[in-house]
Amino acid sequence: MQVWYSLEDFPAELADRGTVVCLGIFDGVHRGHQAVFERAQALAQELDVPCLALTFDPHPVQVHRPEQCLELITSLADRLEYLEQTGLDGVMVINYSLEFADQSPREFVENYLHHGMGARGIVVGADVRFGRANTGDRHALEELGKELGIAIAIVDDVLDSHGKRFSSTRVREALARGDVRAAAQVLGRSHRLRGPVIRGLQRGRQLGYPTANLAAAGSGVVPPDGVYAGWLVRSSDDGSTYRLPAAISVGTNPTFDDVPERTVEAHVLGRADLNLYGENVGVEFVEFLRPMLAFDGIEPLLVEMRRDCVRAASILGVPEPDPIDPNSVTAM
């Protein structure tokens, strides 16, 4: 999948051929967004042109209302990875700024979609808003499409079996209460954080549970403190990814009083040989196991950590890991 970061980079021959463009932020690339891509790909096949997406970075809320401190569900890197998985041919990432936002709806459609990307078709969700002060909506887009000779497809809200709409807001609400399984139902996959592995206090390796530590700040939407079953995601040299089963701890570890900041710590079940410092990894949350607890000493903590690993293995469908001898830990 090709990725462009400005209209100047967009190939003129592609604009001349024509495209179908999906328009949206696509934070989370959830099941509602996926319906937009499916409709766009069908239209692109009908018109025999490539199917592209136009998205924005940073999120408009982060530009217009920075005091809200909105955290993205997916980093831009993950968003692009998930967009590629949908089968899109390319993505235009527009730097969203106050200057960019000051365009009228007509200016945006003409400059970026019609002339810039050669859009012969545009596909959006029913709640689309664009242009200065969000004055552009589905009706304005349909009128512009008629005038400019662009086919416009509006995808209605996608609902679950209970009639609830799939949305990025719904994902954030589920994550805020620690219901990572509900978030996954909206996303169509487990929620992932991504970041570099940082060096912690190395207490886990001393206890026989070495962990890969990510700073919670800046990693994305972090679920509430507690222990979760999930996966640690690594990238291979060829760009592919693979998952390792993990027990994940979020919080400051209240059994000890020397952990000043929240961290996300992933212990790969049964592994003591992974050297991950500095590596950019993903951590995916599958199910909540228990709240973060303060234990009266090391022994009850170790008993509970062992129980966490056994439960995580059962949930993830992998063999129960053997206990790790702290003296055998060679990394993390």
URVENTA-V989286 format. One record per residue. N is the residue number from 1. SS is DSSP state (hx for helix, st for strand, lp for the rest). D_FIRST is the distance of its C-alpha to the first C-alpha in Angstrom with 1 decimal. Layout:
# URVENTA-V989286
<<N	SS	D_FIRST> <N	SS	D_FIRST>>
This chain:
# URVENTA-V989286
<<1	lp	0.0> <2	st	3.8> <3	st	6.6> <4	st	10.1> <5	lp	13.4> <6	lp	15.9> <7	hx	16.7> <8	hx	18.0> <9	hx	14.6> <10	lp	13.4> <11	lp	13.9> <12	hx	17.3> <13	hx	16.7> <14	hx	13.9> <15	hx	16.4> <16	hx	19.1> <17	hx	17.5> <18	lp	16.9> <19	st	14.4> <20	st	14.8> <21	st	14.2> <22	st	14.7> <23	st	16.7> <24	lp	17.6> <25	lp	17.7> <26	lp	16.5> <27	lp	18.3> <28	lp	18.4> <29	lp	15.9> <30	lp	19.1> <31	hx	20.3> <32	hx	21.2> <33	hx	17.7> <34	hx	16.4> <35	hx	19.0> <36	hx	17.7> <37	hx	14.2> <38	hx	16.2> <39	hx	18.4> <40	hx	15.7> <41	hx	14.1> <42	hx	17.7> <43	hx	18.5> <44	hx	15.5> <45	hx	16.8> <46	hx	20.3> <47	hx	19.5> <48	lp	17.4> <49	lp	14.7> <50	st	11.0> <51	st	10.5> <52	st	9.4> <53	st	10.8> <54	st	13.2> <55	st	14.4> <56	st	17.0> <57	st	18.0> <58	lp	20.8> <59	lp	21.9> <60	hx	24.4> <61	hx	27.2> <62	hx	26.9> <63	hx	27.6> <64	hx	30.3> <65	lp	31.9> <66	hx	31.4> <67	hx	34.6> <68	hx	32.9> <69	lp	30.9> <70	lp	28.0> <71	lp	25.9> <72	lp	22.3> <73	lp	21.7> <74	lp	18.3> <75	lp	17.5> <76	hx	14.6> <77	hx	13.0> <78	hx	13.7> <79	hx	12.7> <80	hx	9.1> <81	hx	9.3> <82	hx	11.0> <83	hx	8.8> <84	hx	6.0> <85	hx	9.2> <86	lp	10.2> <87	lp	8.1> <88	lp	6.8> <89	lp	5.1> <90	st	5.0> <91	st	7.6> <92	st	10.8> <93	st	12.8> <94	st	16.4> <95	st	19.2> <96	lp	21.7> <97	lp	25.3> <98	hx	28.7> <99	hx	28.5> <100	hx	25.3> <101	hx	26.9> <102	lp	29.9> <103	lp	28.4> <104	lp	30.0> <105	hx	28.0> <106	hx	28.5> <107	hx	27.4> <108	hx	24.1> <109	hx	23.3> <110	hx	24.6> <111	hx	23.1> <112	hx	19.7> <113	hx	18.8> <114	hx	21.2> <115	hx	21.5> <116	hx	18.7> <117	lp	15.7> <118	lp	17.8> <119	st	17.8> <120	st	19.8> <121	st	19.2> <122	st	18.9> <123	st	18.8> <124	st	20.3> <125	st	22.4> <126	lp	26.2> <127	lp	26.7> <128	lp	24.6> <129	lp	26.2> <130	st	25.3> <131	lp	27.3> <132	hx	30.3> <133	hx	32.0> <134	hx	29.6> <135	lp	31.8> <136	st	29.0> <137	lp	28.7> <138	hx	27.8> <139	hx	30.9> <140	hx	30.3> <141	hx	26.8> <142	hx	28.3> <143	hx	31.0> <144	hx	28.6> <145	hx	26.6> <146	hx	29.9> <147	hx	30.9> <148	hx	27.7> <149	lp	27.0> <150	lp	23.8> <151	st	23.6> <152	st	23.6> <153	st	22.9> <154	st	24.3> <155	st	23.5> <156	lp	26.6> <157	lp	26.8> <158	lp	25.9> <159	st	28.9> <160	lp	29.8> <161	lp	32.8> <162	lp	35.1> <163	lp	33.9> <164	lp	32.1> <165	st	29.0> <166	lp	25.7> <167	lp	25.0> <168	hx	23.9> <169	hx	27.6> <170	hx	28.6> <171	hx	26.3> <172	hx	27.9> <173	hx	31.3> <174	hx	30.8> <175	hx	29.7> <176	hx	32.6> <177	lp	35.1> <178	lp	33.5> <179	lp	32.5> <180	hx	29.2> <181	hx	29.6> <182	hx	29.8> <183	hx	26.7> <184	hx	24.8> <185	hx	26.1> <186	hx	24.6> <187	hx	21.2> <188	lp	21.0> <189	lp	20.8> <190	lp	22.7> <191	st	22.6> <192	st	21.2> <193	st	22.3> <194	st	20.8> <195	st	22.7> <196	st	24.5> <197	lp	27.5> <198	st	30.6> <199	lp	34.1> <200	lp	36.5> <201	lp	40.1> <202	lp	39.4> <203	hx	41.8> <204	hx	39.6> <205	hx	40.0> <206	hx	43.7> <207	hx	43.9> <208	lp	41.9> <209	lp	38.8> <210	lp	36.5> <211	lp	33.6> <212	st	30.4> <213	st	31.0> <214	st	28.6> <215	st	30.1> <216	lp	30.1> <217	lp	30.0> <218	lp	26.6> <219	lp	24.8> <220	lp	24.1> <221	lp	26.3> <222	lp	28.7> <223	lp	30.9> <224	lp	34.7> <225	lp	36.6> <226	st	37.1> <227	st	36.0> <228	st	33.1> <229	st	31.8> <230	st	28.1> <231	st	25.6> <232	st	24.7> <233	st	21.0> <234	st	20.4> <235	st	17.4> <236	lp	18.0> <237	lp	17.7> <238	lp	14.9> <239	lp	12.8> <240	lp	14.0> <241	st	16.3> <242	st	19.8> <243	st	22.5> <244	st	26.1> <245	st	28.8> <246	st	30.3> <247	st	33.1> <248	st	32.0> <249	st	34.5> <250	st	34.0> <251	st	36.9> <252	lp	39.5> <253	lp	41.4> <254	lp	44.8> <255	lp	46.8> <256	lp	46.6> <257	lp	47.3> <258	lp	45.3> <259	lp	41.7> <260	lp	41.5> <261	lp	37.9> <262	lp	35.7> <263	st	33.3> <264	st	31.0> <265	st	32.2> <266	st	30.6> <267	st	32.9> <268	st	31.2> <269	lp	33.8> <270	lp	36.1> <271	lp	34.3> <272	lp	36.2> <273	lp	34.5> <274	lp	31.1> <275	lp	30.7> <276	lp	28.0> <277	lp	29.4> <278	lp	26.9> <279	lp	23.9> <280	st	21.2> <281	st	21.4> <282	st	20.9> <283	st	23.9> <284	st	23.7> <285	st	26.8> <286	st	28.1> <287	st	31.8> <288	st	34.5> <289	st	37.3> <290	st	39.9> <291	lp	40.7> <292	lp	41.1> <293	lp	44.8> <294	lp	47.3> <295	lp	49.2> <296	lp	52.7> <297	lp	52.0> <298	hx	49.7> <299	hx	50.9> <300	hx	50.1> <301	hx	46.6> <302	hx	46.0> <303	hx	47.2> <304	hx	44.8> <305	hx	41.8> <306	hx	42.6> <307	hx	42.8> <308	hx	39.4> <309	hx	37.8> <310	hx	39.6> <311	hx	38.5> <312	hx	34.9> <313	hx	34.9> <314	hx	36.4> <315	hx	33.9> <316	hx	30.9> <317	lp	32.6> <318	lp	33.0> <319	lp	36.3> <320	lp	38.6> <321	lp	38.2> <322	lp	41.3> <323	lp	42.8> <324	lp	41.9> <325	lp	44.7> <326	hx	44.2> <327	hx	45.6> <328	hx	42.8> <329	lp	40.0> <330	lp	38.4> <331	lp	35.4> <332	lp	34.2>>
